[in-house]
């Protein structure tokens, strides 16, 4: 029974793509381990994440996928598989996201700018 449920849940994700306004980022998953944290850690898995937002800015749907790296081609393949062409992608200033502008509207936010206090 659990096999059928897992199979249905796994195939459901391929039936639709995220659209309109989508936040996209990548992160490392894997819990606490000794050694290096974040980028370059051998004990973590790099995961691409895309979150579709409603018109009010609330989360609707989420897509996640383990990826080998954050190269332009890798992120473009993830986007093409999971996000409808012409959607607006909101992301940080990682250079690899600039490649997505070929098929998507890109809204790049600089993390430094977002973290600068209003003085």
N, C-alpha and C positions, 0 to 999 in steps of 0.2 A: 504494500500500500504506500509506504513512504517513498519507494522508488518512483511510483506513478506521480505522486505529488511533486517531488523534486524535478522530474522530467517536465511536467507541465509548467512549473515555475521557470525553469531554464529556457524553454522554448517560447514562453510568453514575451520575454524581452526582445526577441527578434521580430515581433509582429508590429512594432511601432517605433517611431523615431521621435526624439524630443524636438520641439519647435518653438517659434516665436522668440522669447527671451530665455537664454540659457547661460548659466554660470558654469565655467569650466576651469578646472585646476588639477593639479597632481599632488600626491602626498605619499609618504612612506608609511606602511602599516606593518606591525609585527611585534608589538609589546616591548618591554624593557629587556635590554641585553647589554652585556659589557662591550666596550669598544666604541667606535664612531657612531654618532647619531646622524639622522637625516641623509642628505645626498652622499653617496659613496658607502653607506653602511652595507655590510655583507649579510646582516641578519634581518633586513627589512625587505618588503616587497613594494615596488613602485606601482602605484595605482592611479589611473586617470579617472577623474570624476566629472560628470556633467549633470547639472541640476536645472530642470525646467521650472521657470517661475511664472506665476499667474500675473495678470495685469496689476494686481495689488502688491506684487512682489513676494508673495508667499510661495513656498515650495509645492510643486505638483508631482513631478516624477524624477527619479534618479537613475542614472546609468553609471556603472563602475566596471573597470576592466584592468587587470594586471598588465603592465606594459614593460618592455625591456629597457627603455630609455626615454628621454624627453626631447628627442630629435624632432625636427619639423615633420618629417615623413611619418613618424610614429603617431604624433598628435593629429596630423591630418587624417590618417587611416582611422583612428578612433572616432574623430568627428564625422567622417563620411559614413561610418557604420552606425552611428548613434544619433546624429543631429540632422534635421532636414536642411537641405541647401537653402540659403537665403535667410536663415535665422540669424539673430543677433547674439554673438557670443561675448560675454563679459568675462575678462580674465585679468591676470596680473601682467607685469611687463616682461615676462620671460620671452626672449627673442623668438623662440620656436612658434609662438602664437601668431606672429606676423604673417606666416605662411598661410594661415587659415583665411586671410582676407581675399584669397582667390575665389572662394565659394561662399563665404559668410561675411556678414557685417560684424566688424570687430570693435569692441569697446575695451581698450586696454587701460587699466588703472595701475598707476605706479604705487607700489606698497609704501614707498618713502613718502609720497604726497599724502596718502591716506593716514599715515601715522604721525604726520607733522601737526603739533598742537596749534590751535588757533590763537594767535597772539595779538 
